Amino acid sequence: MRLILISIALAVASLVMGCNGQKTKKDKSVADNTSATKVYTDEELLDSVQYQTFNYFWDGAEPISGLARERFHMDNVYPNHDKDIITTGGSGFGLMAILVGVERKFITRQQALERYEKIVGFLEKADRFHGAWPHWLLPSGKVTPFSKKDNGGDLVETAFLVQGLLAVKEYFKDGNEREQKLADKIQKLWEGVEWDWYTKNGEDVLYWHWSPEYNWEMNFPVGGYNECLIMYVLAAASPTHSINKSVYEKGWAKNGAITQDTTYYGLETELNHYEHDNAAVGPLFWAHYSYLGLNPKGLTDQYADYWKLNTNHAMIQYKYAVDNPKGYKGYGENCWGLTSSYSIKGYAGHRPGMDLGVISPTAALSSMPYTPKESMQFLRFMYNEQDSLIGEYGPYDAFSLEDNWYLPRYLAIDQGPIPVMIENHRSGLLWKLFMANTDVQKGLEKLGFKTQE
């Protein structure tokens, strides 16, 4: 099974375009003559996992919108959940994954353009709430509640979506007339997000949710370190609805309290990951979601060195797995990485301090820029030793060797960072695109960030 999947992915990745520029059919016969002793290079494995995870957002996309399905279950079991529900944040990751597909020649630039035109056309008509999209959308473009009162604008998911849209804009803005038209439409969507309105009548903090039915009842001011840095950067960068710097300093940074870091496994956490429960570090998606486009290399402000922050975060998790204080089966230098994912008892936010013995492949794989050696060790472990945990769209969402457990299921928010962060490791593509945006540059300067030259 393992060799078949790798061979198919590599064959499709290298032969994916025929002479007419369209995708060729997957030829399973390619794998039939593959030697069982074949040793794949690092580049071949990276190509393979990037193709498979990209394909979640290409062949696996919701067909009407072209956006990402919230989840995909190979077992076709969707309890109390519509398999065609669209995730806005995960779709932002998918927009960037499609750019990886173009650069790696999995698809053509023209194919990507056509998909992006469908996506932008859908987003123009979809439900928005003071410019912010909801967490979930139906193929009709109407909101469907993420939870009872979460049936309006979701500013965090909107930030993840906009991060992807702006990368696409930069990719196409200097292209032909049709491509420039797409870039112009993206700019209008971006300008329509009322970031300042989500300060709830001018408070010095951004609120996550607002609903026309429940107003501010979700009551979730976003402050202290987590995955939401990109929301504050974009809110400051908006050319139409920008926030004041005080919102970042008082809301996000909590008047400097965010800097109360600790040392774990000999490494400084750089920022305070958990204000209340004394945990050292959060789930690893905190080092990924905001940094798919926001380049942490050389990125500093009055509070942190963001490359140090994320590199130490990933390395702490690696060292934790090697130390394996709970004695879980399989943990070690080849099998590591805790983040929010499926779990034995539903969705859970895995991290040191909340470790259920569940490894989530996105954690180590999406940390490739920070821990290239350790992440490659995990990638080889997965494709050489854990073939039952690999499916059509790459590694399944989570597994536990301790409990002999896994589900053949995927989540968009976990698959999306894998091809994007691997590409940032290989070429810096998405970092270069997003950081080149003039609005983003102005927003970073406004908040006092310094970037690498």
GIVEN-V829038 format. One record per backbone hydrogen bond with DSSP energy under -0.5 kcal/mol. CO is the residue of the C=O (numbers start at 1). NH is the residue of the N-H. Records with the same first field share a line. If there is no record, write none. Layout:
BEGIN
CO = NH, NH
END
This chain:
BEGIN
1 = 5
2 = 6
3 = 7
4 = 8
5 = 9
6 = 10
7 = 11
8 = 12
9 = 13
10 = 14
11 = 15
12 = 16
16 = 18, 24
18 = 21
22 = 18
26 = 28
27 = 30
28 = 31, 32
29 = 32, 33
31 = 34
35 = 38
38 = 40
41 = 45
42 = 46
43 = 47
44 = 48
45 = 49
46 = 50
47 = 51
48 = 52
49 = 53
50 = 54
51 = 55
52 = 56
53 = 56, 57
54 = 57
55 = 60
58 = 61
62 = 66
67 = 62
68 = 87
70 = 412
72 = 74, 410
73 = 76
76 = 78
78 = 81
81 = 83
82 = 85
85 = 70
86 = 88, 137
87 = 91
88 = 92
89 = 93
90 = 94
91 = 95
92 = 96
93 = 97
94 = 98
95 = 99
96 = 100
97 = 101
98 = 102
99 = 103
100 = 104
101 = 106, 107
102 = 105
108 = 112
109 = 113
110 = 114
111 = 115
112 = 116
113 = 117
114 = 118
115 = 119
116 = 120
117 = 121
118 = 122
119 = 123
120 = 124
121 = 125
122 = 125, 126
127 = 134
129 = 132
130 = 194
132 = 129
133 = 154
135 = 88
136 = 144
137 = 86
138 = 141
141 = 127
142 = 138
147 = 150
149 = 151
150 = 146, 147
153 = 155, 210
154 = 158
155 = 159
156 = 160
157 = 161
158 = 162
159 = 163
160 = 164
161 = 165
162 = 166
163 = 167
164 = 168
165 = 169
166 = 170
167 = 171
168 = 172
169 = 173
172 = 175
176 = 180
177 = 181
178 = 182
179 = 183
180 = 184
181 = 185
182 = 186
183 = 187
184 = 188
185 = 189
186 = 190
187 = 191
188 = 192
189 = 192
190 = 193
192 = 194
193 = 195
194 = 197, 198
195 = 198
196 = 199
197 = 200, 201
198 = 207
199 = 203
203 = 205
206 = 222
208 = 155
210 = 153
211 = 215
214 = 217
215 = 211
216 = 219
220 = 208
221 = 223
222 = 206
228 = 231, 232
229 = 233
230 = 234
231 = 235
232 = 236
233 = 237
234 = 238
235 = 243
241 = 196
244 = 247, 248
245 = 248, 249
246 = 250, 251
247 = 251, 252
248 = 253
249 = 255, 256
252 = 224
253 = 256, 258
254 = 257
256 = 259
257 = 260
258 = 272
259 = 261
262 = 269
264 = 267
267 = 264
269 = 271
271 = 273
272 = 225
279 = 274
280 = 273
283 = 286
284 = 287
285 = 288, 289
288 = 291
289 = 292
290 = 294
293 = 295
294 = 296
296 = 299, 307
297 = 452
298 = 300
299 = 306
300 = 450
304 = 301, 306
305 = 309
306 = 310
307 = 311
308 = 312
309 = 313
310 = 314
311 = 315
312 = 316
313 = 317
314 = 318
315 = 319
316 = 320
317 = 321
318 = 322
319 = 323
320 = 324
324 = 327
328 = 331
332 = 335
335 = 332
337 = 360
338 = 284
339 = 350
341 = 348
343 = 346
348 = 341, 350
351 = 354
354 = 351, 356
357 = 359, 402
359 = 361, 399
360 = 363, 364
361 = 365
362 = 366
364 = 367
365 = 368
367 = 370, 371
371 = 375
372 = 376
373 = 377
374 = 378
375 = 379
376 = 380
377 = 381
378 = 382
379 = 383
380 = 384
381 = 385, 386
382 = 386
386 = 389
387 = 390
389 = 396
391 = 394
394 = 391
398 = 407
399 = 359
400 = 405
405 = 400
407 = 409
408 = 74, 75
409 = 397
410 = 72
411 = 414, 415
412 = 416
415 = 418, 419
416 = 420
417 = 421
418 = 422
419 = 423
420 = 424
421 = 425
422 = 426
423 = 427, 428, 429
428 = 432
429 = 433
430 = 434
431 = 435
432 = 436
433 = 436
434 = 437
437 = 441
438 = 442
439 = 443
440 = 444
441 = 445
442 = 446
443 = 447
444 = 448, 449
445 = 448
450 = 300
END
